[in-house]
Amino acid sequence: MSEFSSDGRIVLVTGVDERLGYATAKRLVIDGATVILHAQDKELADDALERLLADGAQAQRLRMVHADFTKLAEVDELAGMLAATVPALDALINAAAMPGLQRRSHTEDGNELTMQFNYLAPQRLTLALAPALAAAHGRVVNATSRLHVGGNIDYSDLDRNRGIYTPMSVYAQSKLALTMFTRTLAETGPAGLTAISVCPADFELDMPQLRSHAAAPVDGAADLLALLSASSTPVVNGGYYDGIEQAKPAALVRNSRARARLAAWSRQPVHAE
């Protein structure tokens, strides 16, 4: 938007076309932040913007952007545009996520869909914006899941062609990768940047079949993400949080060699088996 204000705290929230992302953006707007709102396409972005304005948000505090996480070229284009126009970013909240599908599905980039959407896309976006985050002594908050503890990454069978394929297994794998990346970013990213991963709710936001209420409230989860994204909230760099409390992550998150292998795999231009 032409009248976008860059005064004060600037936060990028991904997935505002989904319940958690929208609620988090709304919380940040109420708190007075200037918010860059990401959605998967322009129509969804415009719809989220209209809803926020109807809820009382100030137009000059909002900037809508869009990129389809199933297309890495769009992610890279968005990342490049933001890196060029936002020299300092106070926080990035990666809230966009999708559940594992009932059947194996691949993106046009050659990746298992859940792994690309929940891990590769936010990973690429975050790395591109790391200098802007470091410039503001900013913070990355990656919304993960406690299901990551039961995940596994088999580089020879990421699509579960030989193993048992279930929606939960590919979802847990993607969230494990995101949690591993968070620790690596904290250890190897530019000075001034803080990165944490957090399971924001007592129910699985992205796996509705696992919760007792299909429309379980997300306001508490959104408040938590907004709180943890603030530099005034003390956190352990690289930490995994289950709610507000730091928790023990999966063994692979604590394994530097496993994380280095994931980083090397992630740099490959094509990941199809």
Phi, psi and omega per residue, in radians:
M1 nan 2.496 -3.018
S2 -1.187 -0.496 -3.088
E3 -1.729 0.345 -3.127
F4 -1.014 2.249 -3.134
S5 -1.639 2.319 3.089
S6 -1.859 0.238 3.102
D7 -1.295 2.543 3.070
G8 1.313 -2.755 -3.059
R9 -1.330 2.304 3.141
I10 -2.006 2.213 -3.095
V11 -2.272 2.342 3.016
L12 -1.763 2.227 3.096
V13 -2.083 2.164 3.081
T14 -1.597 2.646 3.062
G15 1.326 0.654 3.127
V16 -1.296 -0.103 3.015
D17 -1.449 -0.033 3.075
E18 -1.950 2.867 -2.996
R19 -1.074 -0.822 -3.082
L20 -1.179 -0.784 -3.135
G21 -1.077 -0.752 3.136
Y22 -1.114 -0.828 -3.125
A23 -1.093 -0.633 3.117
T24 -1.178 -0.770 3.101
A25 -1.066 -0.737 3.132
K26 -1.069 -0.736 3.112
R27 -1.075 -0.760 -3.139
L28 -1.143 -0.685 3.105
V29 -1.092 -0.758 3.108
I30 -1.054 -0.622 -3.135
D31 -1.345 -0.083 3.068
G32 1.684 0.155 3.140
A33 -1.387 2.701 2.918
T34 -1.567 2.221 -2.947
V35 -2.110 2.246 2.972
I36 -1.650 2.130 -2.985
L37 -1.943 2.072 3.134
H38 -1.736 2.375 2.994
A39 -2.320 2.961 -3.034
Q40 -1.290 -0.487 3.073
D41 -2.637 3.001 -3.016
K42 -1.128 -0.671 -3.132
E43 -1.103 -0.774 3.101
L44 -1.162 -0.632 3.111
A45 -1.117 -0.790 3.139
D46 -1.113 -0.666 3.132
D47 -1.138 -0.763 3.118
A48 -1.104 -0.702 3.127
L49 -1.083 -0.795 -3.137
E50 -1.071 -0.703 3.130
R51 -1.139 -0.737 3.130
L52 -1.137 -0.709 3.104
L53 -1.131 -0.691 3.105
A54 -1.144 -0.483 3.115
D55 -1.469 0.048 3.042
G56 1.820 0.102 3.129
A57 -1.208 2.608 3.084
Q58 -1.501 2.238 -3.053
A59 -0.994 -0.653 -3.095
Q60 -1.235 -0.152 3.112
R61 -1.714 0.101 -3.070
L62 -2.182 2.493 3.018
R63 -2.445 2.098 -3.114
M64 -1.625 2.385 3.036
V65 -2.380 2.816 3.131
H66 -2.555 2.580 3.058
A67 -2.848 2.325 3.114
D68 -1.412 2.018 -3.093
F69 -1.202 -0.176 3.054
T70 -1.488 -0.004 3.135
K71 -2.276 1.819 -3.045
L72 -1.132 -0.463 3.080
A73 -1.082 -0.665 3.098
E74 -1.212 -0.662 3.093
V75 -1.083 -0.799 -3.133
D76 -1.124 -0.672 3.122
E77 -1.124 -0.782 3.099
L78 -1.096 -0.781 -3.131
A79 -1.041 -0.757 3.135
G80 -1.131 -0.715 3.131
M81 -1.122 -0.776 -3.134
L82 -1.199 -0.690 3.122
A83 -1.079 -0.563 -3.118
A84 -1.429 -0.421 -3.030
T85 -1.953 -0.217 3.135
V86 -2.169 1.528 -3.063
P87 -1.185 -0.414 3.138
A88 -2.393 2.186 -3.091
L89 -2.185 2.156 -3.061
D90 -1.331 -0.543 3.138
A91 -2.799 2.596 2.999
L92 -2.198 2.095 3.098
I93 -1.920 1.891 3.123
N94 -1.517 1.600 -3.109
A95 -1.792 -0.281 -3.117
A96 -1.125 2.345 3.132
A97 -2.855 2.809 3.086
M98 -2.404 2.692 3.091
P99 -1.341 2.843 2.993
G100 -1.170 2.452 -3.119
L101 -1.481 2.834 -3.131
Q102 -1.192 -0.500 3.137
R103 -2.206 2.644 3.097
R104 -0.996 2.412 3.108
S105 -2.536 2.504 -3.127
H106 -2.047 2.630 3.023
T107 -1.492 2.985 3.088
E108 -1.186 -0.250 3.074
D109 -1.438 -0.144 3.103
G110 1.643 0.218 -3.092
N111 -1.834 2.655 2.969
E112 -1.030 2.313 -2.922
L113 -1.027 -0.826 -3.092
T114 -1.114 -0.698 3.140
M115 -1.119 -0.696 3.129
Q116 -1.226 -0.802 -3.062
F117 -1.153 -0.793 -3.028
N118 -1.538 -0.317 -3.110
Y119 -2.205 -1.074 -3.007
L120 -1.076 -0.736 -3.124
A121 -1.127 -0.929 3.101
P122 -1.120 -0.546 3.114
Q123 -1.101 -0.793 -3.132
R124 -1.163 -0.747 3.126
L125 -1.086 -0.771 -3.108
T126 -1.125 -0.789 -3.140
L127 -1.071 -0.672 -3.140
A128 -1.168 -0.531 -3.095
L129 -1.690 0.015 -3.118
A130 -0.985 -0.749 3.108
P131 -1.069 -0.692 3.121
A132 -1.168 -0.656 3.093
L133 -1.181 -0.735 3.126
A134 -1.128 -0.643 -3.129
A135 -1.069 -0.534 3.140
A136 -1.742 0.148 -2.991
H137 0.894 0.827 -3.011
G138 -1.523 -3.109 -2.997
R139 -2.336 2.397 3.013
V140 -1.807 2.232 3.081
V141 -2.102 1.936 -3.140
N142 -1.750 2.083 3.125
A143 -1.346 1.936 -3.133
T144 -1.956 -2.747 -3.110
S145 -2.561 2.584 3.064
R146 -1.177 -0.240 3.056
L147 -1.142 -0.269 3.141
H148 -1.068 -0.462 -3.113
V149 -1.099 -0.519 3.132
G150 -1.653 0.111 -3.114
G151 -1.458 2.909 3.094
N152 -2.603 2.591 3.120
I153 -2.108 1.874 3.085
D154 -1.883 1.808 -3.023
Y155 -1.135 -0.321 3.110
S156 -1.561 -0.071 -3.078
D157 -2.680 0.884 -3.106
L158 -1.127 -0.473 -3.141
D159 -1.516 0.003 -3.088
R160 1.031 0.725 3.086
N161 -1.251 -0.587 3.118
R162 -1.735 -0.608 3.101
G163 -1.494 -3.105 3.141
I164 -1.349 2.163 3.095
Y165 -1.620 2.181 2.994
T166 -2.426 2.685 3.073
P167 -0.970 -0.644 -3.113
M168 -1.201 -0.663 -3.087
S169 -1.153 -0.725 -3.133
V170 -1.308 -0.560 3.079
Y171 -1.162 -0.829 3.133
A172 -1.073 -0.674 3.094
Q173 -1.060 -0.774 -3.114
S174 -1.161 -0.677 3.139
K175 -1.291 -0.545 3.029
L176 -1.114 -0.788 3.126
A177 -1.057 -0.728 3.137
L178 -1.132 -0.688 3.136
T179 -1.209 -0.658 3.056
M180 -1.109 -0.768 3.123
F181 -1.049 -0.695 -3.129
T182 -1.017 -0.786 3.129
R183 -1.128 -0.739 3.125
T184 -1.100 -0.742 3.123
L185 -1.058 -0.727 3.128
A186 -1.090 -0.631 -3.072
E187 -1.482 -0.544 -3.014
T188 -2.051 -0.117 -3.120
G189 -1.256 3.031 -3.109
P190 -1.131 2.634 3.113
A191 -1.045 2.434 3.132
G192 1.779 -0.291 -3.125
L193 -1.642 2.394 3.061
T194 -2.050 2.419 -3.134
A195 -2.354 2.300 3.071
I196 -2.388 2.737 3.000
S197 -2.053 2.582 -3.054
V198 -2.547 2.338 2.914
C199 -1.532 1.904 -2.907
P200 -1.530 -0.093 -3.046
A201 -2.498 2.823 3.105
D202 -1.396 -0.146 3.080
F203 -2.136 2.864 -3.104
E204 -1.485 1.828 -3.080
L205 -0.998 -0.688 -3.011
D206 -1.728 0.018 3.132
M207 -2.199 1.320 -3.014
P208 -1.034 -0.434 3.136
Q209 -1.202 -0.202 -3.118
L210 -1.693 -0.082 -3.126
R211 -1.954 2.724 -3.032
S212 -1.357 -0.407 -3.120
H213 -2.184 2.088 -3.064
A214 -1.066 -0.499 -3.117
A215 -1.967 0.710 3.140
A216 -0.958 2.426 -3.071
P217 -1.148 2.534 -3.132
V218 -2.015 0.026 -3.086
D219 -1.039 -0.718 3.130
G220 -1.128 -0.700 3.096
A221 -1.132 -0.709 3.120
A222 -1.135 -0.744 3.103
D223 -1.043 -0.699 -3.137
L224 -1.118 -0.811 3.135
L225 -1.075 -0.728 3.120
A226 -1.115 -0.752 3.140
L227 -1.078 -0.827 -3.081
L228 -1.253 -0.308 3.115
S229 -1.390 -0.217 -3.098
A230 -1.458 2.351 -3.123
S231 -1.132 -0.345 3.127
S232 -1.344 -0.218 3.108
T233 -1.571 2.038 -3.110
P234 -1.205 2.300 3.084
V235 -2.460 2.878 3.047
V236 -1.646 2.104 -3.119
N237 -1.022 2.208 -3.101
G238 1.518 -0.031 -3.063
G239 -1.280 2.735 3.017
Y240 -1.896 2.258 -3.090
Y241 -2.054 2.304 2.998
D242 -1.841 1.726 -2.934
G243 1.248 -2.428 -3.106
I244 -1.454 -0.220 -3.051
E245 -1.699 2.417 3.046
Q246 -1.191 2.431 -3.086
A247 -2.300 2.935 3.128
K248 -1.446 2.133 3.138
P249 -1.446 3.138 3.093
A250 -1.060 2.723 -3.111
A251 -1.023 -0.652 -3.122
L252 -1.145 -0.467 3.085
V253 -1.174 -0.555 -3.121
R254 -1.577 0.014 -3.087
N255 -1.760 1.858 -3.057
S256 -1.127 -0.606 3.128
R257 -1.180 -0.717 3.107
A258 -1.116 -0.686 3.123
R259 -1.202 -0.629 3.089
A260 -1.138 -0.673 3.119
R261 -1.157 -0.722 3.095
L262 -1.070 -0.746 3.135
A263 -1.088 -0.709 3.125
A264 -1.140 -0.760 3.100
W265 -1.073 -0.697 -3.078
S266 -1.171 -0.424 3.138
R267 -1.390 -0.198 -3.141
Q268 -1.192 2.417 -3.109
P269 -1.169 -0.555 3.133
V270 -2.327 2.345 -3.076
H271 -1.987 0.168 -3.123
A272 -1.122 2.535 -3.120
E273 -1.511 nan nan
